[in-house]
Amino acid sequence: MSVSTAISGHDTTQSWHFLNLSSTQLLGVLEVIFLVVVTFFAAKGVDKIAAVSNVGVFFTLAITIGFTLVSILVFFLNHGRLAEPLTAQSLVHSPNPAFQSPIAVVSFIVYALFAYGGLETSAGVIDSVDKPEKTFPKALITAMIWMTALYVLNILMCGVAANWSSELSGKNVDLANVEYVLINNLGVETGKAFGLSHSASLTLGAAFSRFAGLADVLAGISAAFLMVYSPVKSFIEGCDPKLLPKSLVKLNNDDALLTFNNKVETFVDGQVLFKNILKNIDQAKNSINIEFYTFYDDQLGNQVLHALEEAASRGVKIRVLYDASGSRGTHPSFFKKLRQLGGQAQPFISTAGNRFFTTPRANYHLHRKLVIIDNEVGYIGGFNIGDQYVDRSPKFGHWRDTHLRVIGQSALLMEIRFAMDWNTSCRKSHLPKYNVDSLIENFKLKVVQSDNLVPMQIVSSGPDNSNFGIRRAYEEIIAQAQNYVYIQTPYLIPGDSILEALIIAAKSGVDVRIMIPSMPDHPFVYRATEYYAKYLVNNGVKVYKYDNGFIHAKTIVSGSNIASVGSANQDFRSYQLNFEVNAFTYSSKLTKEL
């Protein structure tokens, strides 16, 4: 309608037809095409949008200020006479029967502020503000006050030249074109006030309409860019946690981005998990990045390695990062063929060798377990690469663990976590670093289609970060639990803060349950686990022993929609000494499943 008015001086869209499309259908098709084009250019980044927005803002101000000034001029030229008489009743009584009830008036004001004021898009375009928890609400309140005042003033200005009954009662006047009807009428009345002829006044009215149409075209393009960019930015970068409800983002001690577009699948059996991982490796087209505490030279390890070699021979970029201590017995020559095929493998922050004696440190190990394929599919959880994790160990029997496959935005965050760990290790190995900037710049956002999308944060912790993000997230989940909190962990040696939080929750009536193994994998550690289990039981916590093999899962669930799965145990090493990563999820269905 803006384009039509800019060209012909009035709205002609009701007469538009193409092939067998009606006017409404044709406008719908044009709108779809317009939004596709806008989305394409909006994806180029905020700089492009800022330039377009500045033009739109200029023309919006021009038409608003111009309309007000011309209306005041007509008011004085007509010796203070109003076309729409201003009475006490007219201030509270709408000429439109549909807007005569108080709730209808309030609803229209809300609609006007959000639709015309643009408040629904403003949150998404804030890239950097100081103290957003104070500045952002203050800015919104200030904007609403100004918009309300200006909106009321402009409605009063409309009554200078336009009588509601005579000018707005026509059947061709609707909410979409009423602006042009009013501005056209203002141009006509301006001509009359200056003593112009009837035809000259009509010409001036058409000129006013054309300018309004042009201004709205530019302002509309600007608004469309902002409205498209806002959700795209939120999808890619996440929202500033300080602007989100505390009930939604409780665990953001790591400044972890909250992503919403994630499809999640749960695995609790190693054989099923690695069958899927191997399938995804075989389907990989561009890149495979693997990061594990343990990558053993055994049957499963060789099976995964051969799949990586096959992928490398297809031209897929392969990177393998492993912990030297956790992968004891795996010699550097294990990856020789992979390297010859163009793949890369290195131990985490270590020399070229990966035997234990070449890395003489008891702490600061890479305990993360990540697989990221083609920047789109990510695996995160507690399983490692080795025969014992797929029930091939006579000692442990069935290995019970928990892993997630994530398709969507959080896979990219796993990739960034991997890239940082890889680049840190390159200082020792001198292998090429992973260009994180290029990864982010070239990333193509693909919206996952699912009825059960899962909001998720990828939270890291380690001795390089004093935030202790995962431990504090555990504390927060336990402290805020109202009904229950269930925990699975192979090692139960909690720090004082976690220990006290568990006891306080249990004594407050929260159903606190912890599941631990019924057999040791490290005898001395297991004795410590039993000690703390007994202490917690004596203080109201329920502790269960898993007796169908060995449980290695690091899972915590609470309430209706909070859960965590990852590599961090309930012990001091995971809280502070080792490099860990967990997925914190906010989904009722996934929490219930876990």
C-alpha positions as CSV (number, residue, x, y, z in Angstrom):
1,M,0.0,0.0,0.0
2,S,2.9,2.3,0.7
3,V,4.4,1.7,-2.7
4,S,1.0,2.2,-4.3
5,T,0.4,5.5,-2.5
6,A,4.0,6.7,-3.3
7,I,3.3,6.1,-7.0
8,S,-0.3,7.2,-7.6
9,G,-1.0,9.4,-4.6
10,H,-3.6,7.1,-3.1
11,D,-4.1,3.4,-2.3
12,T,-5.0,1.4,-5.4
13,T,-4.1,-2.1,-4.1
14,Q,-7.8,-3.1,-3.8
15,S,-7.9,-3.1,-7.6
16,W,-4.7,-5.1,-8.1
17,H,-5.0,-8.5,-9.8
18,F,-2.6,-11.0,-11.4
19,L,-3.6,-14.1,-13.2
20,N,-6.3,-15.7,-11.0
21,L,-5.0,-14.1,-7.8
22,S,-7.3,-11.7,-5.9
23,S,-6.0,-8.4,-4.5
24,T,-5.5,-10.0,-1.0
25,Q,-3.8,-13.1,-2.4
26,L,-1.5,-11.0,-4.6
27,L,-0.5,-8.8,-1.7
28,G,0.3,-12.0,0.3
29,V,2.6,-13.3,-2.4
30,L,4.4,-10.0,-2.7
31,E,4.8,-9.9,1.1
32,V,6.5,-13.3,1.0
33,I,8.9,-12.3,-1.7
34,F,9.6,-9.1,0.1
35,L,10.4,-10.9,3.4
36,V,12.7,-13.5,1.6
37,V,14.7,-10.6,0.1
38,V,14.9,-8.8,3.4
39,T,16.0,-11.9,5.3
40,F,18.7,-12.5,2.7
41,F,20.2,-9.0,3.2
42,A,19.5,-9.0,7.0
43,A,21.7,-12.1,7.3
44,K,24.7,-10.0,6.0
45,G,25.0,-8.5,9.5
46,V,24.1,-5.6,11.8
47,D,26.1,-3.1,9.9
48,K,24.0,-3.4,6.8
49,I,20.8,-3.2,8.9
50,A,22.0,-0.2,10.8
51,A,22.5,1.7,7.5
52,V,19.0,0.9,6.3
53,S,17.5,1.6,9.7
54,N,19.1,5.1,9.8
55,V,17.3,5.9,6.6
56,G,14.0,4.6,7.9
57,V,14.4,6.5,11.1
58,F,15.1,9.8,9.3
59,F,12.0,9.5,7.1
60,T,9.8,8.4,10.0
61,L,10.8,11.5,12.0
62,A,10.4,13.6,8.9
63,I,6.8,12.5,8.3
64,T,5.9,12.7,12.0
65,I,7.4,16.2,12.5
66,G,6.1,17.4,9.2
67,F,2.6,16.2,9.9
68,T,2.6,17.9,13.3
69,L,3.9,21.3,12.0
70,V,1.6,21.4,9.0
71,S,-1.4,20.6,11.2
72,I,-0.4,23.4,13.6
73,L,-0.1,25.8,10.6
74,V,-3.6,24.8,9.3
75,F,-5.0,25.3,12.8
76,F,-3.7,28.9,12.8
77,L,-4.7,29.6,9.2
78,N,-8.3,28.4,10.1
79,H,-8.3,30.8,13.1
80,G,-8.3,27.9,15.6
81,R,-11.2,26.0,14.1
82,L,-10.9,22.2,14.4
83,A,-12.5,19.9,11.8
84,E,-13.2,17.4,14.6
85,P,-14.6,19.4,17.5
86,L,-12.7,18.7,20.7
87,T,-15.1,17.9,23.5
88,A,-14.9,16.0,26.8
89,Q,-16.8,13.1,25.2
90,S,-14.6,12.9,22.1
91,L,-11.6,12.3,24.4
92,V,-13.0,9.1,25.8
93,H,-15.5,8.0,23.2
94,S,-14.3,6.4,19.9
95,P,-16.2,7.0,16.7
96,N,-15.6,3.4,15.9
97,P,-18.1,1.1,17.7
98,A,-15.5,-1.6,17.9
99,F,-13.3,0.5,20.1
100,Q,-15.9,1.9,22.5
101,S,-15.4,-0.4,25.5
102,P,-12.6,0.3,28.0
103,I,-10.8,-3.0,27.3
104,A,-10.9,-2.3,23.6
105,V,-9.3,1.1,24.1
106,V,-6.6,-0.4,26.3
107,S,-5.9,-3.1,23.8
108,F,-5.6,-0.6,20.9
109,I,-3.1,1.5,22.9
110,V,-1.0,-1.6,23.6
111,Y,-1.2,-2.6,19.9
112,A,-0.3,0.9,18.8
113,L,2.8,1.0,21.1
114,F,4.1,-2.3,20.0
115,A,3.2,-2.3,16.3
116,Y,3.9,1.3,15.5
117,G,6.4,2.0,18.3
118,G,8.5,-1.0,17.5
119,L,9.0,-2.2,21.1
120,E,8.7,-5.8,20.0
121,T,12.0,-5.5,18.1
122,S,14.0,-3.3,20.3
123,A,15.3,-6.0,22.6
124,G,16.9,-8.0,19.7
125,V,19.0,-5.2,18.4
126,I,20.8,-4.2,21.6
127,D,24.3,-5.5,21.0
128,S,26.1,-3.6,23.9
129,V,24.7,-1.6,26.7
130,D,26.1,-0.7,30.1
131,K,24.3,-2.3,33.1
132,P,21.5,-3.8,30.9
133,E,19.4,-4.9,33.9
134,K,18.9,-1.2,34.7
135,T,19.5,0.6,31.4
136,F,17.2,-1.6,29.2
137,P,14.0,-1.4,31.3
138,K,14.6,2.4,31.8
139,A,15.0,2.8,28.0
140,L,11.8,0.8,27.3
141,I,9.8,2.9,29.9
142,T,11.2,6.1,28.5
143,A,10.4,5.1,24.9
144,M,6.8,4.1,25.9
145,I,6.2,7.4,27.6
146,W,7.5,9.4,24.6
147,M,5.6,7.2,22.1
148,T,2.4,7.5,24.1
149,A,2.7,11.3,24.2
150,L,3.6,11.6,20.5
151,Y,0.8,9.2,19.5
152,V,-1.8,11.2,21.4
153,L,-0.5,14.4,20.0
154,N,-0.7,13.1,16.4
155,I,-4.2,11.9,16.9
156,L,-5.2,15.3,18.1
157,M,-3.4,16.8,15.1
158,C,-5.5,14.5,12.8
159,G,-8.6,16.3,14.1
160,V,-7.3,19.7,12.9
161,A,-8.0,18.9,9.3
162,A,-10.1,15.7,9.3
163,N,-13.6,15.2,10.6
164,W,-14.0,11.6,11.7
165,S,-17.5,11.1,10.3
166,S,-17.0,12.7,6.9
167,E,-13.4,11.6,6.1
168,L,-13.1,8.2,7.8
169,S,-16.5,6.7,7.3
170,G,-16.0,5.6,3.6
171,K,-16.0,1.9,2.8
172,N,-12.5,2.1,1.3
173,V,-10.9,3.4,4.5
174,D,-9.3,0.7,6.7
175,L,-6.6,0.4,9.3
176,A,-3.9,-0.2,6.6
177,N,-4.6,3.0,4.5
178,V,-6.1,5.4,7.1
179,E,-2.8,7.2,7.4
180,Y,-2.8,8.1,3.7
181,V,-6.4,9.2,3.8
182,L,-5.6,11.5,6.7
183,I,-2.5,12.9,5.1
184,N,-4.1,13.4,1.8
185,N,-6.9,15.2,3.5
186,L,-4.3,17.4,5.4
187,G,-2.8,18.3,2.0
188,V,-6.2,19.3,0.6
189,E,-7.1,21.3,3.7
190,T,-3.7,23.0,3.6
191,G,-4.3,24.1,0.1
192,K,-7.7,25.5,1.0
193,A,-6.3,27.3,4.0
194,F,-3.8,29.0,1.6
195,G,-6.6,29.9,-0.7
196,L,-5.6,27.5,-3.5
197,S,-8.1,26.3,-6.1
198,H,-9.9,23.0,-5.6
199,S,-7.8,21.2,-8.2
200,A,-4.6,22.6,-6.8
201,S,-5.6,21.5,-3.3
202,L,-6.3,18.0,-4.6
203,T,-2.8,18.0,-6.2
204,L,-1.2,19.1,-3.0
205,G,-3.1,16.3,-1.1
206,A,-1.8,13.7,-3.6
207,A,1.8,15.1,-3.1
208,F,1.4,14.8,0.6
209,S,0.2,11.2,0.2
210,R,3.1,10.4,-2.2
211,F,5.7,11.7,0.4
212,A,4.0,9.7,3.2
213,G,4.0,6.6,1.0
214,L,7.7,7.0,0.2
215,A,8.5,7.6,3.8
216,D,6.5,4.5,4.8
217,V,8.2,2.3,2.2
218,L,11.7,3.2,3.6
219,A,10.5,3.0,7.2
220,G,8.8,-0.3,6.5
221,I,11.9,-1.8,4.9
222,S,13.8,-0.6,8.0
223,A,11.3,-2.1,10.4
224,A,11.3,-5.4,8.4
225,F,15.1,-5.6,8.6
226,L,14.9,-5.1,12.4
227,M,12.1,-7.6,12.9
228,V,13.9,-10.3,10.8
229,Y,17.3,-9.6,12.4
230,S,16.1,-9.8,16.0
231,P,15.2,-13.5,16.1
232,V,18.2,-14.4,13.9
233,K,20.5,-12.6,16.3
234,S,18.8,-14.3,19.2
235,F,19.2,-17.7,17.5
236,I,22.8,-17.3,16.7
237,E,24.1,-15.4,19.7
238,G,21.5,-16.1,22.4
239,C,20.0,-13.4,24.5
240,D,21.9,-11.5,27.2
241,P,21.2,-13.6,30.3
242,K,20.7,-10.4,32.3
243,L,17.7,-9.6,30.2
244,L,16.0,-13.0,30.6
245,P,13.8,-14.2,33.5
246,K,15.9,-15.7,36.4
247,S,13.6,-18.7,36.4
248,L,14.7,-19.5,32.9
249,V,18.5,-18.8,33.1
250,K,19.6,-19.9,36.6
251,L,22.8,-21.5,35.7
252,N,24.7,-18.9,33.7
253,N,27.9,-18.7,35.8
254,D,30.0,-19.5,32.7
255,D,28.4,-16.8,30.6
256,A,27.1,-19.7,28.5
257,L,24.7,-18.8,25.7
258,L,21.2,-20.0,25.9
259,T,20.1,-21.6,22.6
260,F,16.6,-22.7,21.8
261,N,16.7,-24.5,18.5
262,N,18.0,-28.0,19.5
263,K,16.8,-31.5,18.8
264,V,18.0,-33.9,21.5
265,E,18.2,-37.6,21.7
266,T,19.3,-39.5,24.8
267,F,21.6,-42.6,24.9
268,V,22.2,-44.8,27.9
269,D,23.7,-47.8,26.2
270,G,27.2,-47.6,24.7
271,Q,26.6,-50.0,21.8
272,V,23.6,-48.0,20.6
273,L,25.5,-44.7,21.1
274,F,28.6,-45.7,19.1
275,K,26.5,-47.3,16.4
276,N,25.0,-43.8,15.9
277,I,28.3,-42.0,16.2
278,L,29.9,-44.3,13.6
279,K,26.9,-43.8,11.3
280,N,27.2,-40.0,11.6
281,I,31.0,-40.3,10.9
282,D,30.3,-42.2,7.7
283,Q,27.8,-39.5,6.7
284,A,30.2,-36.6,7.4
285,K,30.9,-34.3,4.5
286,N,33.1,-31.5,5.9
287,S,34.5,-31.9,9.3
288,I,34.7,-34.2,12.3
289,N,36.1,-33.0,15.7
290,I,36.5,-35.5,18.5
291,E,37.5,-34.8,22.1
292,F,37.7,-37.5,24.7
293,Y,39.4,-38.2,28.1
294,T,39.9,-41.8,26.9
295,F,40.6,-43.1,23.4
296,Y,41.8,-46.6,23.9
297,D,43.7,-48.7,21.3
298,D,41.3,-51.6,21.5
299,Q,38.4,-53.1,19.5
300,L,36.1,-50.1,19.7
301,G,39.0,-47.6,19.5
302,N,40.2,-49.2,16.3
303,Q,36.6,-49.3,14.9
304,V,36.2,-45.5,15.5
305,L,39.7,-44.8,14.1
306,H,39.0,-46.8,10.9
307,A,35.8,-44.8,10.4
308,L,37.8,-41.6,10.8
309,E,40.4,-42.8,8.4
310,E,37.7,-43.6,5.8
311,A,36.3,-40.1,6.3
312,A,39.7,-38.5,5.9
313,S,40.2,-40.4,2.7
314,R,37.0,-38.8,1.4
315,G,38.4,-35.3,2.2
316,V,36.7,-34.7,5.5
317,K,38.7,-32.6,7.9
318,I,39.5,-34.7,11.0
319,R,40.8,-33.5,14.4
320,V,41.2,-35.8,17.4
321,L,42.0,-34.4,20.9
322,Y,42.5,-36.8,23.8
323,D,43.9,-36.9,27.3
324,A,47.3,-38.5,27.6
325,S,46.7,-39.9,31.1
326,G,43.1,-41.1,30.3
327,S,44.3,-42.8,27.1
328,R,47.2,-44.7,28.7
329,G,48.4,-47.5,26.4
330,T,47.5,-45.6,23.2
331,H,50.8,-44.8,21.5
332,P,51.1,-41.8,19.1
333,S,51.7,-44.3,16.2
334,F,48.1,-45.4,16.7
335,F,47.1,-42.3,14.7
336,K,49.8,-42.6,12.1
337,K,47.6,-43.6,9.2
338,L,45.0,-41.0,10.1
339,R,47.8,-38.4,9.9
340,Q,49.0,-39.7,6.6
341,L,45.5,-39.3,5.2
342,G,45.4,-35.7,6.2
343,G,43.8,-36.0,9.7
344,Q,45.2,-34.5,12.8
345,A,45.5,-35.9,16.3
346,Q,47.2,-34.6,19.5
347,P,47.1,-35.1,23.2
348,F,45.7,-32.2,25.3
349,I,48.4,-29.8,26.5
350,S,51.1,-32.3,26.2
351,T,54.3,-33.1,24.3
352,A,54.2,-35.2,21.1
353,G,54.2,-38.4,23.2
354,N,51.1,-39.4,25.0
355,R,52.4,-42.0,27.5
356,F,51.8,-41.2,31.1
357,F,55.3,-40.6,32.0
358,T,55.6,-37.9,29.3
359,T,52.8,-36.0,31.1
360,P,53.7,-36.1,34.8
361,R,50.7,-34.3,36.2
362,A,48.1,-35.8,38.5
363,N,45.6,-33.0,37.8
364,Y,44.4,-30.7,35.1
365,H,43.2,-33.4,32.7
366,L,40.9,-33.1,29.7
367,H,37.8,-34.9,31.0
368,R,35.4,-33.6,28.3
369,K,33.7,-36.0,25.9
370,L,32.6,-34.3,22.7
371,V,32.0,-35.3,19.1
372,I,30.9,-32.6,16.6
373,I,30.2,-33.5,12.9
374,D,29.7,-30.9,10.1
375,N,29.1,-28.1,12.7
376,E,25.5,-29.5,13.0
377,V,25.5,-32.7,15.1
378,G,27.1,-32.8,18.5
379,Y,27.5,-35.5,21.1
380,I,28.0,-34.7,24.8
381,G,28.0,-36.8,27.9
382,G,29.9,-39.4,30.0
383,F,30.9,-42.2,27.6
384,N,34.5,-42.6,26.4
385,I,36.0,-44.6,23.5
386,G,37.0,-48.0,24.8
387,D,35.7,-51.6,25.0
388,Q,34.5,-51.3,28.6
389,Y,32.1,-48.6,27.5
390,V,30.3,-51.0,25.2
391,D,29.9,-53.9,27.7
392,R,33.1,-55.8,26.7
393,S,34.8,-55.7,30.1
394,P,34.3,-58.8,32.3
395,K,35.1,-56.6,35.3
396,F,32.3,-54.1,34.9
397,G,29.8,-56.0,32.7
398,H,27.1,-53.6,31.6
399,W,28.3,-50.0,31.4
400,R,25.5,-47.6,32.3
401,D,26.1,-44.0,31.2
402,T,24.3,-41.1,29.7
403,H,25.1,-39.2,26.5
404,L,23.1,-36.7,24.4
405,R,23.0,-36.2,20.6
406,V,22.2,-32.6,19.8
407,I,21.2,-31.4,16.4
408,G,21.0,-27.6,16.2
409,Q,22.6,-24.5,17.6
410,S,24.3,-26.0,20.7
411,A,26.4,-28.2,18.4
412,L,28.1,-25.0,17.2
413,L,28.9,-24.1,20.9
414,M,30.4,-27.5,21.4
415,E,32.5,-26.9,18.3
416,I,33.7,-23.6,19.8
417,R,34.6,-25.4,23.0
418,F,36.5,-27.9,21.0
419,A,38.3,-25.2,19.0
420,M,39.5,-23.5,22.2
421,D,40.8,-26.7,23.7
422,W,42.5,-27.6,20.4
423,N,44.2,-24.3,20.0
424,T,45.5,-24.4,23.6
425,S,47.1,-27.8,22.8
426,C,48.6,-26.5,19.6
427,R,51.1,-24.5,21.6
428,K,52.8,-27.7,22.5
429,S,52.3,-29.8,19.3
430,H,52.6,-26.9,16.9
431,L,49.8,-28.2,14.8
432,P,47.7,-25.7,12.8
433,K,45.2,-23.9,15.0
434,Y,41.4,-24.0,14.4
435,N,40.3,-20.6,13.0
436,V,37.3,-19.9,15.3
437,D,36.6,-16.5,13.7
438,S,36.2,-18.2,10.3
439,L,34.0,-20.9,11.9
440,I,31.6,-18.3,13.2
441,E,31.7,-16.1,10.1
442,N,31.0,-19.0,7.7
443,F,28.4,-20.7,9.9
444,K,25.1,-21.2,8.2
445,L,22.2,-21.3,10.6
446,K,19.8,-24.2,9.8
447,V,16.6,-24.2,11.8
448,V,15.8,-27.7,13.1
449,Q,12.2,-28.8,12.7
450,S,10.9,-30.7,15.7
451,D,7.9,-30.7,18.0
452,N,10.2,-30.9,21.0
453,L,13.0,-28.4,20.7
454,V,15.1,-28.1,23.8
455,P,16.6,-24.9,25.2
456,M,20.2,-25.6,26.2
457,Q,23.4,-24.1,27.5
458,I,26.8,-25.7,27.0
459,V,28.7,-24.9,30.3
460,S,32.4,-25.4,30.7
461,S,34.6,-25.4,33.8
462,G,38.2,-26.1,34.6
463,P,41.3,-24.8,36.4
464,D,41.7,-22.0,33.9
465,N,38.4,-20.4,35.0
466,S,37.6,-19.2,38.6
467,N,33.9,-19.1,37.9
468,F,33.4,-22.8,38.7
469,G,30.4,-22.7,36.4
470,I,29.3,-26.4,36.6
471,R,29.8,-26.7,40.3
472,R,27.8,-23.5,41.0
473,A,25.1,-24.6,38.6
474,Y,24.8,-27.9,40.6
475,E,24.6,-25.8,43.7
476,E,21.9,-23.6,42.2
477,I,19.8,-26.6,41.0
478,I,19.9,-28.2,44.5
479,A,19.3,-25.0,46.4
480,Q,16.2,-24.0,44.3
481,A,14.7,-27.5,44.2
482,Q,11.2,-27.5,45.6
483,N,9.9,-31.0,45.0
484,Y,12.8,-33.3,44.1
485,V,16.4,-33.5,42.9
486,Y,17.8,-36.8,41.4
487,I,21.5,-37.3,40.8
488,Q,23.6,-40.0,39.2
489,T,27.3,-40.0,39.7
490,P,30.1,-42.6,39.8
491,Y,32.0,-40.7,42.4
492,L,30.3,-39.0,45.4
493,I,32.9,-36.8,47.1
494,P,31.1,-33.5,47.1
495,G,32.7,-30.2,48.3
496,D,31.3,-28.5,51.4
497,S,28.9,-26.3,49.5
498,I,27.3,-29.2,47.6
499,L,27.2,-31.3,50.7
500,E,25.4,-28.6,52.7
501,A,23.0,-27.9,49.9
502,L,22.0,-31.5,49.6
503,I,21.4,-31.8,53.4
504,I,19.5,-28.5,53.6
505,A,17.3,-29.6,50.7
506,A,16.6,-33.0,52.2
507,K,15.8,-31.5,55.7
508,S,13.5,-29.0,53.9
509,G,11.3,-31.8,52.6
510,V,12.8,-32.0,49.1
511,D,13.1,-35.6,47.8
512,V,16.9,-35.9,47.3
513,R,18.0,-39.1,45.7
514,I,21.5,-40.1,44.6
515,M,22.5,-43.2,42.6
516,I,26.1,-44.5,42.8
517,P,27.8,-47.7,41.6
518,S,27.7,-50.9,43.6
519,M,31.2,-51.7,42.6
520,P,34.5,-49.8,42.6
521,D,36.5,-48.8,39.5
522,H,39.0,-47.1,41.8
523,P,39.1,-48.8,45.2
524,F,40.2,-45.9,47.3
525,V,37.8,-43.5,45.6
526,Y,35.0,-45.9,46.2
527,R,35.7,-46.0,49.9
528,A,35.4,-42.2,50.0
529,T,32.1,-42.5,48.0
530,E,30.7,-44.9,50.6
531,Y,31.7,-42.6,53.4
532,Y,29.9,-39.6,52.0
533,A,26.9,-41.8,51.0
534,K,26.5,-42.9,54.6
535,Y,26.9,-39.4,55.9
536,L,24.2,-38.1,53.6
537,V,21.8,-41.0,54.4
538,N,22.2,-40.1,58.1
539,N,21.1,-36.6,57.1
540,G,17.9,-37.5,55.2
541,V,19.3,-38.0,51.7
542,K,18.3,-41.3,49.9
543,V,21.3,-43.1,48.3
544,Y,20.8,-46.0,45.9
545,K,23.4,-48.4,44.5
546,Y,23.1,-49.4,40.9
547,D,23.6,-53.2,40.7
548,N,23.3,-54.0,37.0
549,G,26.9,-53.4,36.1
550,F,28.7,-50.1,36.6
551,I,27.0,-46.7,36.5
552,H,29.2,-43.9,35.1
553,A,26.4,-41.3,34.3
554,K,26.8,-37.7,35.4
555,T,23.2,-36.6,35.5
556,I,21.1,-34.3,37.6
557,V,17.4,-33.5,37.2
558,S,15.1,-31.3,39.2
559,G,11.7,-29.7,39.0
560,S,9.7,-29.9,35.8
561,N,12.2,-28.8,33.3
562,I,15.9,-28.6,34.5
563,A,18.5,-31.2,33.8
564,S,22.2,-31.6,33.2
565,V,24.2,-34.2,31.4
566,G,27.9,-34.1,30.8
567,S,31.4,-35.1,32.0
568,A,31.4,-33.5,35.5
569,N,31.2,-35.9,38.5
570,Q,30.1,-35.0,42.0
571,D,33.7,-34.7,43.3
572,F,36.4,-32.1,43.9
573,R,38.4,-33.1,40.8
574,S,35.4,-32.3,38.5
575,Y,34.5,-29.1,40.4
576,Q,38.0,-27.6,40.2
577,L,40.9,-29.6,38.9
578,N,39.8,-31.1,35.5
579,F,38.4,-29.6,32.3
580,E,34.7,-30.5,32.1
581,V,31.7,-29.7,29.9
582,N,28.0,-30.2,30.6
583,A,24.8,-29.6,28.8
584,F,22.2,-27.8,30.9
585,T,18.7,-28.3,29.4
586,Y,15.3,-26.7,30.0
587,S,12.7,-29.1,28.7
588,S,9.9,-30.9,30.6
589,K,9.9,-33.9,28.3
590,L,13.7,-34.4,28.4
591,T,13.8,-33.9,32.1
592,K,11.1,-36.5,32.6
593,E,13.0,-38.9,30.3
594,L,16.3,-38.4,32.1
